[in-house]
Amino acid sequence: MRKTSKNSPSTITETPNRETSKAKETRIVAIGASAGGLEALKAFFENVPEDSRNTYVVIQHLSPDYKSMMGELLKRNTSIPITEVSDGMEVKPKMIYLIPPVNNLVLKDNRLFLKEKPKNQTLNLPIDMFFESLARERKEKAIGVILSGTGSDGTRGARAIKENDGMIMVQEPDEAQFDGMPHSAINTGLVDYVLPVKNMGGELQNFISAPEVFHFEDGDVEYDRSELMKILNYVNKETGLDFREYKRSTLARRVARRVSVCRCRSLAEYYDHLTSREGEVEILYREFLIGVTKFFRDSKVWELLREKIIPELISEKNSGETLKVWDVACSTGEEAYSFAMCIFEEMEKQGKNLEVKIFSTDISEKHLEIGSKGSYPESIAADIPADLLAKYFLNKPHSYRVVEKLRRSVIFSKHNVIKNPPFSNMDMVSCRNLLIYFQPAIQKKALSVLHYSLKENGILVLGTSESVQSHRQNFVEIDRKWKIYRNVNPSKRLTAGISHAATSSLLENISSKDKKPVRTPSRPVKQKLNNEFNETLLEHFNGASVFVDSEYNILEAIGEFRKYANLPVNGFSINLLEMLDADLKYLVQNTLKKADKLQKKVYYKDATFVHDKIKKGVDIIVKPFEQQNLEGGTHYVITFVEKELKLDDVEVVDNITLTRRTKEYVSNLEEELKQTKEELQTSLEEIETSNEELQAANEELLASNEELQSTNEELQSVNEEINTVNAENIQKMDDLAALNADMNNLLESTQIGTIFLDSSLSIRKFTPAIKEHFSFLNSDVGRPISHFTGNIGKSNLVERCKRVLNTGKHLEKTVVSKSGNHYLRRLSPYVDSNQKVS
């Protein structure tokens, strides 16, 4: 049936009993815990509703050297059956499964399979391993819970669950005994709930049983388009991020999860929540931007890149040239740094020194900031080969940071591949798993941008579910399975429809400094008129202008430049200082340094110099010019004028007269400076060598520290169990002492003489009343009964006791004491707690 809310135009499609069946739906809830996790687990299961049919899989860091008592300890807190996992065990509803201490665990085909723990020093991350397998198997039905623990285990797994549209719940860090794991997960920005443990059970049930806003059946998504577009328009308005060209089904799934988390009943109600609740817009657009990324994701792709593609690119370059790579939708930078490591490794093999520039772009500033910092959780150790991890990362507490060499090679930039102008002349472009989120028309548009950015024979790397079908005439396949192509028909212009927005701002170093807008290139006719005007003006004033970079390399010259410079007789040089006479060289250097320091135009008046044995006068004007391009840096316009101009608004530099003695002194200073630089360079090399040795020693210590920390977590878990068991044993001892006292009082009050014998007929215990018939002392406990003779009955007591032991039957007989009193003597078997005679 179709049911419409009275309060809004949002439409909810439902089938009979849909909510009832959803409430009874069985989900697998994976719970990750480490140090401090025992108390959190007890509190969690105490508050799980009795009617819950969910299956719970507990993944905890446990020492393989000790037997875990987790099952026995949790039984008091829940009525749900608890069992330790055995290999290949089928997952059943309403069960709690515990990981064995000596194994890791994965889920496949609704069965639990045990994996051996790594025996070397490799970082073991059992929570990540199970979370990732749960995400693969259960997709949007996966639920992960992260409780108390140190380190970052669970963070990578949480990302995997969110990538598949699952749900993540984390214990409130302030409540956790150890907050490392909760904080690490929260820092990803992907967590749906941050709650005290006691509230988790109820929220889980609310989330699972919440009515569906969208219904996903047979690949179709049924939803109210107008309400969804209102939400997307609002996100675009508030964040500047336009998701309207993304696939509706992907957006719908992620909106649906936020609707459930926020306990809204319709899209209209969620829209009101979105517009009124501070911070919800940021949470929603982060949901849309969940990036499928990790270091060396899809190992076969990287194997091909490292063994074939990258070696070929580097072999075609000469030392000193630039290798340019564009990593589109780079997310938090793992893929960009993976490219950088592979390129540096291959450069080292081929003995080449190239300038590496990897332009990493994304529309999420938060992701770019993470990538720009280059700091990642310790769980990345599972993705990066050990030799590369040691070489390109610095080990910090609970994290790894990329080395400066790697960091400098990657330039992070906010850029929308659909709306912003593309980069150009790239040797390789990687755009993996972005096109699958676009509608077909936008996919074609994006491929046009990627094609335009590549140079001839450039490499295009796409995701395994993507292809260049709409542009197949421009590419040849290098590998069909892993979607790697070569550009054989380069594009000289962009296809119509690509938006020419302002170029993106670079984040090579995180800075709040705003970039100036880039000027639109002038039209050819206007440019020609400007050039003619400049030439005429300089000719009239007998001047010349030269455009140089910060190293004095000439980029362009206008006017009669020969009047001031000597072009080289042999060879070729574009360095301005090498063309100037000594007098003019020092004047230009001094003025340019002044202009660079002040960052404004500087005028040097009435300078004198000798050129071709003729003494000349000249005014020098230097103006800094900041380049707004990917290279950055400051350039300068140096103008030489043979007559004085009216420049009242320009700062004047004091004249400098250079005598022969001054020139000799300056020359000596330059020689000393050169020698000092060489010595400094030698010292720096020695320091770097020493630093490398210290770094190696530090890495060894950190590796040992990691191993100790992992062992400490396991011991902490064991210690928690031991403390709990010890507390219970103390309680049992108190109970037994009280029970023993009760029994003693009972036996004494009856005034019945009783002897307790063991299986060898030695005395275990006796009551005070028996002393009337046997002369027992307290020290006689442990002695055989045959050593004693009583004053009652015949001397066949030992034989009758043996008969009782053998038959397990009672024997009774009336006996007479020496004093003539009659007694009933009863011999009974002693039955222990296992119902055995002992």
C-alpha positions in Angstrom: 0.0 0.0 0.0 1.1 3.6 -0.3 0.9 5.7 2.8 1.3 9.5 2.9 2.3 11.5 6.0 -0.3 14.2 7.0 2.4 16.6 8.0 4.4 16.6 4.8 4.3 15.9 1.1 7.0 13.2 1.5 5.8 9.8 0.2 6.7 6.5 2.0 6.1 3.3 0.1 5.4 0.4 2.4 4.3 -3.2 2.1 2.1 -5.1 4.7 4.0 -6.1 7.8 7.2 -4.4 6.6 7.9 -2.8 9.9 7.1 -6.0 11.8 9.4 -8.1 9.6 12.1 -5.4 9.9 11.9 -5.4 13.7 12.4 -9.2 13.7 15.3 -9.0 11.2 18.6 -10.6 12.3 21.7 -8.6 12.0 25.3 -9.5 12.7 26.8 -6.9 15.2 30.6 -7.0 15.4 31.9 -5.7 18.7 35.6 -4.7 18.9 37.3 -4.3 22.3 40.8 -4.3 23.8 42.2 -3.1 27.1 39.3 -2.1 29.4 36.8 -4.0 27.2 35.6 -6.5 29.7 33.6 -4.0 31.8 32.3 -2.3 28.7 31.1 -5.7 27.3 29.3 -6.6 30.5 27.5 -3.2 30.5 26.7 -3.6 26.8 25.0 -7.0 27.1 23.2 -6.1 30.3 21.3 -3.5 28.2 20.6 -5.6 25.1 16.8 -6.0 24.9 15.5 -9.5 25.7 13.6 -9.8 22.4 16.7 -9.0 20.3 17.3 -11.6 17.6 20.7 -10.1 16.6 23.9 -12.1 16.4 26.9 -10.6 18.3 30.5 -11.4 17.4 33.0 -10.2 20.0 36.5 -9.5 18.7 38.9 -8.8 21.6 42.7 -8.6 21.8 43.5 -11.7 23.9 46.9 -13.3 24.8 47.4 -16.7 23.1 49.3 -17.8 26.2 46.3 -17.8 28.5 42.9 -19.5 28.5 40.2 -16.8 28.3 37.2 -17.0 30.7 35.3 -14.3 28.8 32.3 -16.7 28.2 31.9 -17.6 31.9 32.2 -13.9 32.9 29.6 -12.6 30.5 27.0 -15.3 31.3 25.8 -13.4 34.4 25.1 -10.3 32.3 22.9 -11.8 29.5 20.5 -14.6 28.8 21.7 -14.9 25.2 23.7 -18.2 24.6 27.5 -17.7 24.5 29.9 -19.9 22.6 33.5 -19.8 21.5 33.9 -19.9 17.7 35.2 -23.1 16.0 36.4 -23.1 12.4 33.5 -23.1 9.8 30.8 -22.5 12.4 27.5 -21.4 10.9 26.2 -18.1 12.2 22.8 -18.5 14.0 20.3 -15.8 15.3 20.4 -14.7 18.9 23.9 -15.9 19.8 27.1 -14.4 21.1 30.2 -15.7 19.5 33.6 -15.2 21.1 36.9 -15.2 19.2 39.5 -17.8 20.5 42.6 -16.2 22.0 45.0 -17.9 19.5 43.1 -17.0 16.3 41.9 -14.2 14.1 38.4 -14.4 12.6 36.6 -13.7 9.3 33.0 -14.1 8.0 32.3 -15.8 4.7 29.1 -17.3 3.3 27.4 -16.9 6.7 30.1 -18.9 8.4 32.9 -18.0 10.8 36.4 -19.1 9.8 39.5 -19.0 12.0 42.8 -17.6 10.8 46.2 -18.0 12.4 47.6 -15.0 14.1 50.9 -13.7 12.5 53.9 -15.2 14.3 56.4 -12.4 13.3 56.4 -8.8 14.5 53.6 -7.8 12.0 51.0 -5.7 13.7 48.0 -7.9 14.3 44.6 -6.1 13.8 41.9 -8.7 14.4 39.1 -6.1 14.7 39.9 -4.5 11.3 40.1 -8.0 9.8 36.6 -9.1 10.9 35.0 -5.7 10.2 36.3 -5.8 6.6 35.0 -9.3 6.1 31.6 -8.3 7.6 31.4 -5.3 5.2 32.1 -7.5 2.2 29.5 -10.1 3.2 26.7 -7.9 4.7 27.1 -4.6 2.8 24.6 -2.0 4.1 23.4 -4.5 6.8 26.8 -4.5 8.5 27.0 -3.0 12.0 30.3 -2.4 13.9 30.7 -1.4 17.5 34.0 -0.1 18.9 34.6 -0.1 22.7 37.5 0.6 25.1 41.0 -0.1 23.8 44.4 1.5 23.0 45.8 2.0 19.5 43.7 2.3 16.3 42.4 -1.3 15.6 38.9 -1.0 14.2 39.5 2.3 12.4 40.2 0.8 9.0 37.4 -1.7 9.4 35.0 1.1 10.3 35.9 2.8 7.1 35.2 -0.4 5.2 31.8 -0.8 6.8 30.9 2.8 6.0 32.1 2.4 2.4 29.4 -0.3 2.1 26.8 1.9 3.7 26.8 0.1 7.0 26.6 1.6 10.5 29.3 2.4 13.1 28.7 2.9 16.8 31.5 4.0 19.2 31.7 4.1 23.0 31.9 7.6 24.5 35.7 8.2 24.9 35.3 9.9 28.3 33.5 6.8 29.6 36.0 4.3 28.1 38.8 3.0 30.4 41.2 3.4 27.4 40.1 5.9 24.8 42.6 5.2 22.0 40.4 3.1 19.8 37.2 5.2 20.2 39.1 8.4 19.5 40.8 6.9 16.4 37.5 5.9 14.9 35.8 9.2 15.7 38.6 11.1 14.0 37.7 9.6 10.7 34.4 11.6 10.7 32.5 8.4 9.7 31.0 7.4 13.0 27.1 7.4 13.3 26.7 7.2 17.1 29.0 8.1 20.0 27.2 6.8 23.1 27.7 5.5 26.7 27.7 1.7 26.6 24.4 1.4 28.5 22.6 3.2 25.8 23.9 1.2 22.9 21.5 -1.7 23.0 18.4 0.4 22.8 19.8 2.6 20.0 20.8 -0.5 18.0 17.3 -1.8 18.2 15.9 1.6 17.2 18.2 1.8 14.2 17.4 -1.7 13.0 13.6 -1.4 13.4 13.3 2.2 12.0 10.8 2.4 9.1 12.4 2.6 5.7 12.3 5.9 3.9 13.7 4.3 0.7 13.0 0.8 -0.5 15.7 -1.0 -2.4 14.2 -3.9 -4.4 15.6 -5.4 -7.6 18.0 -2.5 -7.9 15.3 0.1 -8.0 15.1 2.9 -5.5 11.7 4.3 -4.7 11.7 7.8 -3.1 10.3 11.3 -3.3 12.5 13.1 -5.8 11.4 16.6 -4.9 12.3 16.1 -1.2 15.7 14.5 -2.1 16.5 17.4 -4.5 15.6 19.9 -1.7 18.1 18.2 0.5 20.8 18.2 -2.2 20.2 21.8 -3.0 20.5 22.8 0.6 23.8 20.9 1.0 25.1 22.7 -2.2 24.0 26.1 -0.8 25.7 25.5 2.6 28.9 23.8 1.5 29.4 24.7 -2.1 29.5 20.9 -2.9 27.0 19.9 -5.7 26.0 16.3 -5.5 23.0 16.6 -7.9 25.0 14.9 -10.7 25.8 11.8 -8.6 23.9 8.6 -9.0 20.6 8.9 -7.1 20.8 5.3 -5.6 24.1 6.0 -3.9 22.9 9.3 -2.4 19.6 7.7 -1.4 21.3 4.9 0.6 23.4 7.4 2.5 20.5 9.8 3.2 18.4 6.8 4.4 21.1 6.0 7.0 21.0 9.5 8.4 17.2 9.5 8.4 17.3 6.3 10.6 20.1 7.6 12.9 18.2 10.9 13.4 14.9 9.0 14.1 13.0 10.8 11.3 10.0 9.3 9.7 10.2 10.9 6.3 12.4 12.9 4.0 10.5 16.0 4.8 11.0 15.6 8.5 14.7 15.0 7.9 14.9 18.1 5.8 13.6 20.1 8.7 16.1 18.4 10.9 18.9 19.2 8.4 18.1 22.9 8.2 17.6 23.4 12.0 20.3 21.1 13.5 23.8 22.6 13.6 26.4 20.3 12.2 24.1 17.9 10.4 24.9 19.4 7.0 28.6 18.6 7.6 27.8 15.1 8.7 25.6 14.5 5.6 28.1 15.7 3.1 30.8 13.6 4.7 28.5 10.6 4.3 28.4 11.5 0.5 32.2 11.8 0.4 33.1 8.5 2.0 36.2 7.6 0.1 37.2 4.0 -0.9 40.9 4.4 -0.2 43.9 2.8 1.4 47.5 2.4 0.6 48.1 0.1 -2.4 44.4 -0.7 -2.7 43.9 -3.6 -5.2 47.3 -5.1 -5.0 47.3 -6.6 -8.5 46.8 -3.1 -10.0 49.9 -1.8 -8.0 51.9 -4.9 -9.0 51.3 -3.9 -12.7 52.1 -0.3 -12.1 55.3 -1.0 -10.2 56.6 -3.7 -12.6 55.6 -2.2 -16.0 53.9 1.2 -16.2 56.1 3.3 -13.8 59.4 1.8 -15.0 58.4 2.7 -18.6 57.5 6.3 -17.7 60.7 6.9 -15.9 62.9 5.3 -18.5 61.6 7.8 -21.1 62.7 10.8 -18.9 66.1 12.3 -18.5 67.5 13.3 -15.1 66.3 16.8 -14.3 63.0 16.5 -16.2 59.6 16.5 -14.5 57.3 13.6 -14.1 53.7 14.7 -13.5 50.8 12.7 -12.2 47.2 13.7 -11.5 45.4 11.7 -8.8 41.7 12.6 -9.1 39.5 12.2 -6.1 42.5 11.5 -3.9 40.4 11.4 -0.6 42.9 11.5 2.3 46.0 11.0 0.1 46.8 7.3 0.6 46.8 6.6 -3.2 48.9 9.7 -3.9 51.6 8.7 -1.5 51.4 5.1 -2.9 52.3 6.6 -6.3 55.1 8.6 -4.8 56.7 5.6 -3.1 56.6 3.5 -6.3 58.0 6.4 -8.4 60.9 7.1 -5.9 61.7 3.4 -5.7 61.9 3.1 -9.5 64.0 6.2 -9.8 66.4 4.7 -7.4 66.6 1.5 -9.4 67.3 3.4 -12.7 69.6 5.9 -11.1 67.7 8.9 -12.2 66.9 12.2 -10.5 63.5 13.5 -11.7 61.4 16.2 -10.3 58.2 14.4 -9.2 54.9 16.3 -9.0 51.8 14.5 -8.0 48.7 16.7 -8.1 46.2 15.2 -5.7 42.7 16.8 -6.0 39.4 16.3 -4.2 36.4 18.4 -3.4 36.6 17.7 0.4 38.8 20.2 2.3 38.8 18.0 5.3 40.2 15.0 3.4 42.8 17.3 1.8 43.9 18.6 5.2 44.4 15.0 6.4 46.4 14.2 3.3 48.4 17.4 3.5 49.4 16.6 7.1 50.6 13.2 6.0 49.7 11.5 9.4 47.9 8.2 9.4 46.8 5.6 12.1 49.2 2.7 12.9 46.8 0.3 11.2 48.3 1.3 7.8 51.1 -1.1 8.7 48.9 -3.9 7.4 48.7 -2.2 3.9 52.2 -1.1 3.3 55.2 -3.5 2.7 57.5 -3.4 5.7 60.5 -2.1 3.7 58.5 0.9 2.3 57.0 1.6 5.7 60.4 1.8 7.3 61.8 3.9 4.5 59.1 6.5 3.9 57.3 6.9 7.2 58.3 8.1 10.7 56.8 6.1 13.5 54.9 8.3 16.0 52.8 7.3 19.0 49.8 5.4 17.6 50.5 6.9 14.1 52.8 7.1 11.1 53.9 10.3 9.4 55.2 10.5 5.8 58.9 11.7 5.4 59.4 15.2 4.1 60.8 14.0 0.8 57.6 12.1 0.1 55.4 15.0 1.4 57.1 17.6 -0.9 56.3 15.5 -4.0 52.6 15.6 -3.5 50.5 18.8 -4.0 47.0 18.8 -2.6 44.4 20.9 -4.3 40.7 21.5 -3.9 39.3 20.7 -7.4 36.0 19.6 -8.9 36.8 17.4 -12.0 33.4 18.4 -13.5 33.4 22.1 -12.9 37.0 23.3 -12.7 39.6 23.5 -15.5 41.7 20.4 -15.7 45.5 20.0 -15.3 47.3 19.4 -18.6 50.3 17.6 -20.1 50.2 14.9 -17.5 52.3 11.7 -17.8 49.7 9.7 -15.8 46.2 10.3 -14.5 44.5 8.1 -11.9 40.8 8.4 -11.4 39.8 5.2 -9.6 36.2 4.5 -8.4 34.9 8.0 -8.9 33.1 7.6 -12.3 30.9 4.8 -10.9 29.1 7.4 -8.7 28.3 9.7 -11.6 25.3 9.5 -13.9 26.2 8.4 -17.5 26.2 11.9 -19.0 28.5 13.2 -16.3 30.8 10.1 -16.7 31.3 11.1 -20.4 31.9 14.7 -19.4 34.5 13.6 -16.8 36.3 11.3 -19.2 36.7 14.3 -21.6 38.4 16.2 -18.9 40.7 13.3 -18.1 41.5 12.8 -21.8 42.3 16.4 -22.2 44.7 16.4 -19.3 46.9 13.6 -20.7 49.9 14.1 -23.0 50.4 11.8 -25.9 51.1 8.2 -24.7 50.1 9.3 -21.2 48.6 6.6 -18.9 45.0 6.6 -17.6 44.2 4.4 -14.6 40.5 3.8 -13.8 38.7 1.7 -11.2 38.0 -2.0 -11.9 34.3 -1.3 -12.5 34.9 1.6 -14.9 35.9 1.9 -18.6 36.7 4.5 -21.4 33.7 3.2 -23.5 32.6 6.7 -24.6 36.2 7.6 -25.5 37.5 4.2 -26.7 38.8 5.8 -30.0 41.3 7.8 -28.0 42.8 5.0 -25.9 44.4 1.6 -26.3 44.2 -1.0 -23.6 47.3 -1.9 -21.6 45.4 -4.1 -19.3 41.7 -4.8 -19.8 41.0 -6.5 -16.4 42.7 -3.7 -14.3 41.5 -0.8 -16.5 44.8 0.8 -17.5 44.9 2.6 -20.8 47.3 4.6 -23.0 46.3 7.9 -24.6 47.0 7.6 -28.4 44.9 10.5 -29.6 45.6 13.5 -27.4 42.9 16.2 -27.1 43.8 19.8 -28.0 40.6 21.3 -26.7 37.9 20.5 -24.1 34.6 19.2 -25.1 31.8 21.8 -24.9 30.0 21.9 -21.6 33.0 21.8 -19.3 32.8 24.6 -16.8 35.7 27.0 -16.8 35.6 28.0 -13.2 38.5 29.6 -11.4 41.5 27.3 -10.9 41.7 25.5 -7.6 43.7 26.7 -4.6 46.7 24.7 -3.7 47.2 23.1 -0.3 50.8 22.0 -0.7 51.3 23.5 2.8 48.2 24.1 4.8 47.8 27.8 5.0 44.9 30.3 5.5 46.4 32.7 3.0 44.0 33.3 0.2 45.1 33.0 -3.3 44.6 35.9 -5.7 42.3 35.2 -8.6 44.0 34.2 -11.8 43.6 36.7 -14.6 41.9 35.6 -17.7 44.3 35.4 -20.6 44.1 38.4 -23.0 42.9 38.0 -26.5 45.6 37.8 -29.2 44.8 41.2 -30.8 44.9 43.0 -27.4 48.1 41.2 -26.5 49.7 42.4 -29.8 48.6 46.0 -29.1 50.1 45.9 -25.6 53.4 44.6 -27.0 53.6 47.3 -29.6 52.8 50.0 -26.9 55.5 48.6 -24.6 58.1 48.6 -27.4 57.3 52.1 -28.4 57.4 53.5 -24.9 60.8 51.8 -24.1 62.3 53.0 -27.4 61.2 56.6 -26.6 62.9 56.6 -23.2 66.0 54.6 -24.5 65.1 51.8 -22.0 64.8 48.0 -21.8 62.9 45.6 -19.6 63.7 42.1 -18.6 61.4 39.6 -16.9 63.4 37.2 -14.6 62.6 34.5 -11.9 64.1 34.4 -8.4 67.3 32.8 -9.8 67.8 35.7 -12.3 66.9 33.4 -15.2 65.5 35.5 -18.1 62.0 34.6 -19.0 61.4 37.5 -21.5 63.2 40.8 -22.6 61.8 43.9 -24.3 63.7 46.9 -25.8 67.4 47.4 -26.5 68.7 45.0 -23.9 72.1 44.8 -25.6 73.0 48.3 -24.3 73.2 46.8 -20.8 74.2 43.2 -21.2 76.9 41.2 -22.9 75.6 38.1 -24.6 77.8 35.1 -24.1 80.4 34.5 -26.9 80.6 30.7 -26.3 77.8 28.4 -25.2 74.4 29.6 -24.1 73.1 31.1 -20.9 69.8 32.7 -19.8 71.1 34.0 -16.5 71.0 37.8 -16.3 73.9 38.2 -13.8 76.2 36.3 -16.1 75.5 38.8 -18.9 76.0 42.0 -16.8 79.3 43.8 -16.1 80.5 43.7 -12.4 79.3 47.3 -11.7 75.8 46.8 -13.0 75.6 43.2 -11.6 76.0 44.4 -8.0 73.5 47.3 -8.5 70.9 44.9 -9.9 71.4 42.4 -7.2 71.1 45.0 -4.4 68.0 46.6 -5.9 66.2 43.3 -6.5 66.9 42.1 -2.9 65.5 45.3 -1.6 62.4 44.9 -3.8 62.0 41.3 -2.6 62.3 42.2 1.0 59.8 45.1 0.8 57.6 43.3 -1.8 57.0 46.4 -3.7 58.5 48.4 -6.6 62.0 49.9 -5.9 63.8 52.7 -7.9 67.6 53.0 -8.0 68.4 56.5 -9.3 71.5 57.7 -11.2 73.5 54.5 -11.3 76.8 54.5 -13.2 78.5 51.6 -15.0 81.0 50.9 -17.7 79.8 49.1 -20.8 82.1 48.6 -23.9 84.6 50.9 -22.2 82.0 53.7 -22.1 80.7 55.1 -18.8 77.0 55.3 -18.8 74.2 56.4 -16.4 71.0 54.5 -15.9 68.0 54.4 -13.6 67.0 50.9 -12.4 63.4 50.0 -11.5 62.6 46.5 -10.0 59.0 45.4 -9.5 58.1 42.0 -7.8 55.5 40.0 -9.6 53.8 37.0 -7.9 53.1 34.2 -10.2 49.6 32.6 -9.8 50.3 29.1 -11.2 51.1 25.6 -10.0 54.8 26.5 -9.7 54.2 29.5 -7.5 57.1 31.8 -6.5 57.9 35.4 -7.1 59.2 36.8 -10.5 60.6 40.3 -11.2 60.4 43.0 -13.9 63.7 44.9 -14.1 63.6 48.1 -16.2 66.7 50.1 -17.3 66.0 53.8 -18.2 68.7 56.2 -19.5 66.9 59.3 -18.4 65.3 60.2 -15.1 61.6 59.6 -14.7 59.2 61.2 -12.2 58.7 58.4 -9.7 57.8 60.2 -6.5 55.7 57.3 -5.1 58.6 54.8 -5.5 61.1 54.2 -2.6 64.6 55.3 -3.5 67.7 53.2 -2.6 70.8 55.0 -1.5 73.5 55.3 -4.2 76.4 52.9 -3.9 79.9 53.9 -5.2 82.2 50.9 -5.8 85.9 51.6 -5.5 88.6 49.0 -6.5 89.2 48.3 -2.9 85.5 47.7 -2.3 85.3 45.4 -5.3 88.2 43.3 -4.0 86.6 43.2 -0.6 83.3 42.0 -2.0 85.1 39.4 -4.2 86.9 38.1 -1.1 83.6 37.9 0.8 82.0 36.0 -2.0 84.9 33.5 -2.0 84.6 33.1 1.7 80.8 32.7 1.4 81.3 30.0 -1.3 83.8 28.1 0.9 81.5 28.4 3.9 78.6 27.0 1.9 80.7 24.0 0.8 81.7 23.3 4.4 78.1 23.7 5.5 77.0 21.3 2.8 79.6 18.8 4.0 78.5 19.2 7.6 74.9 18.7 6.5 75.7 15.5 4.7 77.5 14.2 7.8 74.5 15.1 10.0 72.1 13.4 7.5 74.3 10.2 7.7 74.2 10.3 11.5 70.5 11.1 11.4 69.9 8.0 9.2 71.7 5.8 11.7 69.8 7.3 14.6 66.5 6.8 12.6 67.4 3.2 12.0 68.0 2.7 15.7 64.8 4.6 16.6 62.8 2.4 14.2 64.1 -0.7 15.9 63.2 0.7 19.3 59.7 1.7 18.1 59.2 -1.8 16.6 60.1 -3.3 20.0 57.8 -0.8 21.7 54.9 -1.8 19.4 55.4 -5.5 20.2 55.5 -4.7 23.9 52.4 -2.5 23.6 50.5 -5.3 21.8 51.6 -7.8 24.5 50.6 -5.3 27.2 47.1 -5.0 25.7 46.7 -8.8 25.7 48.0 -9.0 29.3 45.6 -6.2 30.3 42.7 -8.2 28.9 43.9 -11.3 30.8 44.5 -9.3 33.9 40.9 -8.0 33.8 39.6 -11.5 33.6 41.8 -12.6 36.4 40.7 -9.7 38.6 37.1 -10.5 37.9 37.6 -14.2 38.6 39.6 -13.4 41.8 36.8 -11.2 43.1 34.3 -14.0 42.4 36.6 -16.5 44.2 36.9 -14.2 47.2 33.1 -14.1 47.3 32.9 -17.8 47.1 35.4 -18.3 49.9 33.3 -16.0 52.1 30.2 -18.0 51.2 32.0 -21.3 51.9 33.3 -20.0 55.3 29.8 -19.0 56.3 28.4 -22.4 55.1 31.1 -24.2 57.0 30.3 -22.3 60.2 26.6 -23.1 59.7 27.4 -26.8 59.4 29.7 -26.9 62.5 27.0 -25.2 64.5 24.4 -27.6 63.2 26.6 -30.7 64.0 27.4 -29.5 67.5 23.8 -28.6 68.3 22.6 -32.1 67.4 24.9 -33.7 70.1 25.3 -36.7 67.7 28.8 -38.2 67.5 29.9 -38.2 63.8 33.2 -39.1 62.1 34.0 -38.2 58.4 36.5 -40.6 56.7 38.1 -40.4 53.3 38.4 -43.3 50.8 41.5 -44.6 52.7 39.5 -44.6 55.9 41.6 -41.7 57.4 39.9 -39.2 59.6 38.8 -36.0 57.8 36.6 -34.4 60.5 34.7 -35.3 63.6 32.1 -33.7 65.9 32.8 -32.9 69.6 30.1 -35.5 70.8 32.2 -38.4 69.4 34.9 -37.8 72.0 32.6 -39.6 74.5 33.3 -42.9 72.6 36.8 -42.2 71.0 39.7 -40.3 72.5 40.3 -38.0 69.6 42.5 -34.9 69.6 42.4 -32.2 66.9 45.8 -33.3 65.8 44.4 -36.8 64.9 42.8 -35.5 61.7 44.5 -37.4 58.9 45.2 -40.6 60.9 43.6 -43.9 59.9 40.6 -44.9 62.0 42.2 -48.3 62.5 44.6 -46.7 64.9 41.8 -46.1 67.4 39.7 -48.3 69.6 36.4 -47.1 70.9 34.4 -48.0 74.0 31.4 -49.0 72.0 30.5 -52.1 69.9 32.8 -54.8 68.6 36.2 -54.2 66.9 34.8 -54.9 63.4 34.3 -51.2 62.5 37.0 -51.0 59.7 35.6 -54.1 57.9 32.1 -52.6 57.9 33.4 -49.2 56.6 35.1 -51.0 53.7 31.8 -52.8 52.9 30.0 -49.5 52.7 32.6 -48.1 50.3 32.3 -51.0 48.0 28.5 -51.3 48.0 27.5 -47.7 48.5 24.8 -48.8 50.9 24.0 -47.8 54.4 24.7 -50.1 57.4 22.9 -49.8 60.7 23.3 -51.7 64.0 22.5 -51.3 67.6 25.6 -51.4 69.8 26.2 -51.3 73.6 28.9 -49.1 75.2 31.1 -50.3 78.1 29.0 -48.2 80.4 25.9 -50.3 79.3 24.2 -47.6 77.2 22.6 -48.6 73.9 23.3 -46.6 70.7 22.3 -46.9 67.0 25.5 -46.9 64.8 24.9 -45.9 61.2 27.6 -46.2 58.4 26.8 -44.1 55.3 28.7 -43.6 52.1 30.0 -40.0 51.5 28.6 -38.7 48.1 30.5 -35.8 46.6 29.1 -33.0 44.3 29.6 -35.3 41.2 27.3 -37.9 42.9 30.2 -40.3 43.4 31.1 -42.2 46.6 34.5 -41.0 47.9 
